[in-house]
Amino acid sequence: MGVIIDLHDSGFWKTETWKDYGAPIVRRSADGQREGLLASYGIVPRKRIPAGVKPLDTMNTRAEKVGQLRSFSGAWKKSQLCLVPMPTFYEPNYESDKPVRWGFGMADESMLAVAGLWRE
């Protein structure tokens, strides 16, 4: 039996997750069981980008390109899939020509999970 952690107020990660912040994920372990762990958010951490190289935005990609883009294709081809539990997912909305922060979540503020990829 696993330990139950309140993802809204765990103290192990920040309330909102941004690039290079720690965030909880659920993935399949080597023995086929589900496991939860804390992972760095973003497929290529900034600390792994060499000096002088333009940082890549590796927060998300379109489904039709995930297997083609170098930053995502390795994890995609190895089926390194995960779920990222969260209460709200934020994306910029550009309808006004300026980015406006929009949150997507459940009406009752319960947790949801977003599909993700993980890599070593």
PLY file of the C-alpha trace (Angstrom):
ply
format ascii 1.0
element vertex 120
property float x
property float y
property float z
element edge 119
property int vertex1
property int vertex2
end_header
0.00 0.00 0.00
1.39 3.40 -1.02
1.61 6.64 0.89
-1.08 9.20 0.11
0.21 12.75 -0.39
-1.98 15.83 -0.76
-0.70 17.28 -4.06
-2.31 20.65 -3.28
-0.12 21.23 -0.20
2.78 18.80 -0.11
5.69 21.07 0.80
7.92 19.04 -1.58
7.35 21.28 -4.63
6.07 24.74 -5.43
2.35 25.34 -5.83
2.83 26.27 -9.49
5.29 24.44 -11.70
7.50 26.24 -14.21
10.45 25.18 -16.32
13.18 23.49 -14.24
10.98 23.33 -11.10
10.42 20.00 -9.41
7.01 18.46 -10.15
5.42 15.11 -9.32
4.97 12.55 -12.10
3.55 9.04 -12.28
5.30 6.60 -14.63
5.66 2.87 -15.19
8.73 1.46 -13.46
11.14 -1.10 -14.93
9.15 -3.92 -13.30
5.87 -2.64 -14.80
4.45 -1.06 -11.63
3.29 2.54 -11.33
5.64 4.79 -9.41
5.48 8.40 -8.35
8.56 10.59 -8.24
9.67 14.17 -8.32
11.06 15.26 -11.70
12.42 18.45 -13.22
9.74 20.01 -15.41
10.84 20.47 -19.04
12.41 17.78 -21.21
15.80 19.57 -21.47
16.84 21.25 -18.19
18.53 24.64 -18.66
21.57 23.44 -16.70
22.15 20.81 -19.43
22.26 23.39 -22.26
25.89 24.34 -23.05
27.00 27.95 -22.62
26.45 29.97 -25.79
23.67 27.71 -27.08
20.20 29.24 -27.33
17.93 27.60 -24.70
15.26 25.32 -26.14
11.62 25.63 -25.11
10.85 22.02 -24.29
7.72 22.44 -22.22
5.27 21.08 -24.78
4.87 20.12 -28.42
2.13 19.19 -30.84
1.12 15.53 -31.02
1.94 15.32 -34.73
5.54 16.49 -34.12
6.46 14.73 -30.87
8.13 11.80 -32.65
10.01 14.06 -35.07
11.57 16.72 -32.85
15.02 15.84 -31.50
14.24 17.03 -27.98
11.16 14.79 -27.62
11.62 11.90 -30.08
13.95 9.78 -27.95
11.56 9.60 -25.00
8.60 9.18 -27.37
10.17 6.26 -29.27
11.07 4.53 -25.97
7.46 4.99 -24.71
8.69 6.94 -21.70
5.19 8.17 -20.96
3.97 9.66 -17.70
1.13 11.55 -16.10
1.68 14.92 -14.43
-0.93 15.47 -11.68
-1.97 19.07 -11.09
-4.94 21.19 -10.05
-4.59 23.67 -12.96
-2.73 23.85 -16.27
-1.80 27.32 -17.55
-1.24 28.42 -21.14
-0.89 31.89 -22.67
-3.81 33.13 -24.76
-2.79 35.53 -27.56
-6.25 36.62 -28.76
-5.54 40.20 -27.62
-2.05 40.19 -29.25
-0.57 40.10 -25.75
-0.08 36.90 -23.76
-2.84 36.54 -21.16
-2.51 33.73 -18.65
-5.38 31.24 -18.89
-5.89 28.42 -16.42
-7.54 25.13 -17.32
-8.81 22.93 -14.52
-11.75 21.13 -13.02
-14.73 23.23 -11.93
-14.57 21.73 -8.42
-10.77 22.34 -8.27
-10.05 18.62 -8.02
-6.83 17.19 -9.43
-6.38 16.34 -13.09
-3.50 14.71 -14.96
-1.73 15.91 -18.09
0.09 13.49 -20.41
3.84 13.86 -20.38
7.17 12.33 -21.37
10.10 11.61 -19.07
13.79 11.11 -19.73
16.82 10.21 -17.65
0 1
1 2
2 3
3 4
4 5
5 6
6 7
7 8
8 9
9 10
10 11
11 12
12 13
13 14
14 15
15 16
16 17
17 18
18 19
19 20
20 21
21 22
22 23
23 24
24 25
25 26
26 27
27 28
28 29
29 30
30 31
31 32
32 33
33 34
34 35
35 36
36 37
37 38
38 39
39 40
40 41
41 42
42 43
43 44
44 45
45 46
46 47
47 48
48 49
49 50
50 51
51 52
52 53
53 54
54 55
55 56
56 57
57 58
58 59
59 60
60 61
61 62
62 63
63 64
64 65
65 66
66 67
67 68
68 69
69 70
70 71
71 72
72 73
73 74
74 75
75 76
76 77
77 78
78 79
79 80
80 81
81 82
82 83
83 84
84 85
85 86
86 87
87 88
88 89
89 90
90 91
91 92
92 93
93 94
94 95
95 96
96 97
97 98
98 99
99 100
100 101
101 102
102 103
103 104
104 105
105 106
106 107
107 108
108 109
109 110
110 111
111 112
112 113
113 114
114 115
115 116
116 117
117 118
118 119
